[in-house]
Amino acid sequence: MQVTLLGMGGGTPQSVTAEAWDAIRDAELVIGAARLLDALPPIKGQRRCAAVRAEEITALLAQKSRACVIFSGDTGFHSGAQQLLLRQRDCRVLPGLSSAQLLAARLYRPWQDWTLCSAHGTDCDPIPPVMRGRPAFFLTGGTHTPATLCAELTAAGLGDVRVTVGENLTYPEETVTETTAAKAAERVFAPLSVLLVEAVPRPNVPAGGVADEDFVRGNVPMTKREVRAAIRSHLEVRRGDTIWDVGAGTGSVSVELALTADEGRVYAVEHDEEALALITENRRRFGAWNLRVVPGTAPEALRELPAPDAVFIGGSKGNLRGIVDAALAMNPNARLCMTAISLETLSTALEVFREMDTEITQIAVSRAKTNLRLLMANNPVFLLAAKRRETT
């Protein structure tokens, strides 16, 4: 039995390589999606079976025919060929043109610096790829259309970013549309579509954190730089984390958490109108587009948020237990961290965290004025970091 896995490019015979077309003509059995089979001209004596699931294809290949399994695009680019190769190693693989190549050709551009993503039949958050400072290309399909992805971008504050949608590439009804994310979010595109989001510049933020004076602050209290660094350390922030910042204030902690967890999401929960505006402006200033601003008071405002990996509580409005209970109900292993300035808040926190492994740190920072040899003390801050207690 000879089995060939091949990519059909855009899905039309014209976009198939000559080598792949020879393999199709020589096959006794051709297997693939119905759309791709329908695009092929009839070949006398050749059987064709519509199948896309790896187990179905494997069962058909057991018939020992000289077979071709056809896939759209390229066999190495988010293709069903990958699953089949885990089951069928004694085969020949013939790559095809990917939709990224096709769109780049239509735009007269190279694609070597694009971030390549798939939103076809899989969960996809478009924000982290866009934050990498390069154009981001998305395969789309199912519930993730160019419009839904652009709606996510718009909600993150990126409504003005330029996007390109390629519909039905290589087909007679092919269309390429260049517009903004906000406008694309309001349109309906063909099921066979791809999306290119142009690069979004982001400032070069030092690894040690952002200087206090670089934030827009207004009249809202702000967590100081040294404390923010300790918060990130005690939360053990990972790049893909989902993080809540409850009582986010100016968003200074939220921004640094978002830039650290640049493959994840940060949700800044705040009820004060001035603070909400400051968070939004600081998000824009630092390009922290994976920071979602959530108006409201906790714990009520937390109900619709995804389960957190880590939670920072900068302000609780007397609802600390409700906030902690809400977080642990969604993820019992969530890492918690909070600040306390008063002894009363510290006492309440110790009671709430009583059943958890808790680490307490006091941070007392003094700063010298440039032209004086005099250290000016900031208010001491208690930092509490808590995790679920390990059982033995």
N, C-alpha and C positions, 0 to 999 in steps of 0.2 A: 504494500500500500504506500502510495506517495501522497503526502498531504502538504498543501501550500497555504500559508496564511498571508493574505495580501491586503494592502490598503488601497482603497478606490479613490483617494483624494476627495474631491468635492462630491463624489457619488455619481458622476456622469461618465460615460465611456471616454469622453474627450480628456478627462483629467486622470485617466489611468495610464501608468507607464507602459511602454511597449513590452517590457519583460512580463509585467503582471497580466497584460492582455493575452500574451502567448499562453500563460499558465491557465487562464480562464478558458480559452478555446480548446486546450488540450484535456481539460478535466471531464471525467465521467459524471461527477457529482459536484454541484456548486451549492454552498450553504451560506446564508446570510440574512440580514434584515429584508423584509418584503420590499421596502423602498428601493434597496440596492438591486435586488433581483429583477424588479420591474424595469430598471434602467438598462438592463443588458439585452441586446438583440438575441433572438432565439438561435440556438445551435442544435442541429439535428442530433438526436440520440442522447442528449445531455439531460440528466435529471437535476431538478432544482428544489431545494427544501428551505422554507423560511424558518429560521431559528436564530435566537440571539443568546440564550442562556448556555453557559459552558457545559452543563450536564447534558442538555439536549443535543448540542453539537457533538459532544464526545460519543453519545449513543449512535448518532448517524454515521460518524467516522468508523464505528465498529463494523460497518458493512464491507470494509476492505476495498472500497472503490478508490480510483484515482481522483482525489478530491481537492477542491479549492474552498477555503473559508474566506469570505470577503467582509471587510470592515470599511466604514467610512473614514476619511482622513488618513492618518499615518498609524501604522501598527504600534509605534512606540510612543504615541502621544495620547494619553488617557483613552486607550483603546481596549475593547473587549478581548483583543488578542492576548493581553497580559494574563488574564485568568486562564485562557485556553493553553497558554504555554506552560503553565504549572502542571497540566494534565497530559499534554501532548508535546514531548520534547523532540521526537523523531520527525521533524517537519522542516520545511523551507519557509523562510520569512522574506516577503518582498515589501519594503516600505512604500508609502504613498505620500502625496502632498498633504500636509496638514492645513487646517483652516487658518492657522496663524500665518503660514507662508502665503496662502491665497490672499488674505486681507492685506498683508504687507505689500504684496505685489500690486494690488489695486491702489494702494496709497503711495507707491513709488518710494518705499522706505525699507530699511533693513529691520529685522526683528530680533537681532542677536542680543539686544539689551533689554528686551521686554521681560517682565515677570509673567510667567505662564501659569494659568489657573484653570481648574475645571469647576463649573457650577452645574454640570449636567448630571442629574440623578444623584447628587451628593450635597451635603451641607456645605455652604460657602459663605463666609463673611468677607465681603469685598473690601472692607476698610484696611486691614493689616497689609495686604499686598500693595495697595495704593500708597501706603506710607513709606515705601522703600525708596522713593525718589526716582523711580523708573516707570515708564509706561507699563500698565498692567492689562494683560489680555485674558479674557474669560470665554471659555466654552459655555454656552447656556443651554437650558433645556428643562422640561418639567415645570416645577414651581419657580425656578430661578430663571427669569427672563431678563433681557436687557432693561426693561422698565422696572422690575422689582429691584434689581441690583442698583440701578440709578436712584431709586427711591431711598435705598439705604445710604447711598453717598450723600444725597440731599439732606437727609435727616442728621447726618454727621457734620453738616456745615459745608459740604463740598458741592453744592448745587451749581456753582459757576464753573466747575472743572469741565474741560472739553472732552467729549467722548465721540467715538465712531462706532456705528452699528453696521455690520455686514450681514445682509439677509440673502438667503438662497444663493450663496456663492457658487459660481460655475453654471447655474441654471439660467434659462432665458429670462426669468423674472428677477434676476439678481439686482439688488439695490444696496448702495453704500450711503449712509446718512451721517453727516458730521453736525453735532449740535452740543448742547450743554447737558449735564446730568439732570438738572431740574426739568428741562424740556423733554428729555428722553423718558423720564419717569411718568410722563402723562400720555405716552404713545403706546400703540399696540404694534408689536413686531412679529414677523413670521416665526414659526416654530424652529426653523433652521436658521439660527442667528448666532453671531459672535459679537463680543463687545470689547472695545479697546478704550481704556481710560488713560488720559495723558498724565505725565509725571506731575506730582504735586511736590513742590519744593518744601523742605522743612529745615528749620534752623539747626545749626550744629550745637547741640546741648552737651555741656561737659559731663563726663561720667560721674563726677562728684556731686552733681546737682546744679540747680539754677540759682543765681544770686537773687536775694530777696528783692532788690531794687528793680530787677527785670520784669517782675510781675506787675500787672495793673491791680491796684489794691483798693482804692477808694477809701471808704470809712469802715470796711469790714475787717475784723481781726484776722491775722494771717499766721500760720505756723512757720516758725523760723527755719532757716536752711539746715542748721545742725540737727534740729529735731526731725525734720523731714528725712534726713539721711538715716537717722536711727529708726524711723518708722519703716522705711523700705527694707532695712536690714532685718528687723524683728519680724516683719511679715514674710520674709523669705520669698520675695516676689520672683516669679518665673515668667518667662516670655509669653507663654500662652495662657496665663491666668485670667479668670474672670474675677474682678475685684469690685467691691462696693466701698465707696467713700461716703459715709453717712455724716451729715452736717459739714458739707464740703467747704463752706465759707467762700474764699476767693478762688478756690480750685488749685491752690499751689501744690497741695499734696496730690490731688487728682492728676494734675499734669505730669508730675514726676513719676507717679505710678503708671500712667498710660505710656510714657516714653520708655519705661523699663519693661513693662509687659506689652511690647509692641506687636506681638502676635495674638494678643488677647483683647479684652474689653474692660473698661473702667466705667462704672456708673456713679456719677456724682449726685448725691441726693441732698437737696437744699430747699428750704421754704421761703427764704428771704429774697424779695424781688431784686434788690441791688446786688446781692451775692450771685444770683442766677445770671445776671448780665455780666458780672465780672468773670465767672467761670467760662461763659461762652467766649468772651474776649480773650481770656488767657489760653483757651483751647486754640483759637485762631492764631494767636501770637506765636505759639510754640509748635504748631502743626500737630497737636495731639488729637488727631481726627478719630481715634478709637476711644475717645472720651465721650460718653453720652450724658447729657445734662437731664436730670430727673427732678422736676418740680414736685414739692410735696413734703410732708412730715412723716418721719419714720415712727412706728413700723408700717403704717398704712401704705406708704409709697413704695415699700419693698415687695409687695405681693406679686407684682407682675414681672419682677426682675428674674433673670436666670440664676441658677444656684451659684453661689460664690465659692471660689477657692480661697479667697482671703477677704477680710473685712477690716477697714479702718474706721473707727468711730471718733470723729473729731468733736461732735456735739450730739447730745441725745435728747435734750429738752425734757429730761426726767423720765424718758422711756427706755433706759438702757436695757432692762431685762427683756422688754418686748423686742428690741432690736436684736439682741443676742439670741433669743429664742427663735426669731424668724430666720436668722442665718443658719443656726444649727438644725432647724427643721428641714431646710433644703439640703444642707450638706453637714452632717455631724462631724466631718473632719476639717471643716473650714478653719483657717488660721485667723485669729482675732488679734487686734491691736487697738489700743485707745490711749488718749492722753488725758491727764487730770491735773488741774492746777490747784484746786482746793482740797483740803483734807476730807471734806464731806463727800466730794465726788470719788476720791480714792476709797473711802470706806464703803460706799455703795458698790463700786466696781469689785472690791474684794469679796463682797457678799455674792454678787452675781457670778463671779468666776470661781466660787468656792469649790465646785466639783470638777474643776479643770486644772491642768498643769499650767501654772501662771508664773511668769517671770516679771519682776518689778525692777525698774531702773529709774533713778532720778537724774535728770539732766539739768545742770546749772551752767549757763553760758554767760561769759562776760566778754564784752567787746571794747577795744580801745579806740578812741577817736584818733584820726590821722595826725592831728597837730598837738595832741596831749598825751602824756604818759599816765593816763587815768583810765582804769577799766570800769566800764558801765555795765552793771549786772542786769540781765534779763530775768524775768520771773522764772524760778525753778519749775520744771515740768516733770510729773511722774509719767512714766511710760509703762503700760501693762500689756504684755503679750501672752495670749492664752491659746492652748490647744486641748483637744480631748485627752483625758487622762488615759494612758495606756494601762490595760489590764494584764495581769500576769497569771 
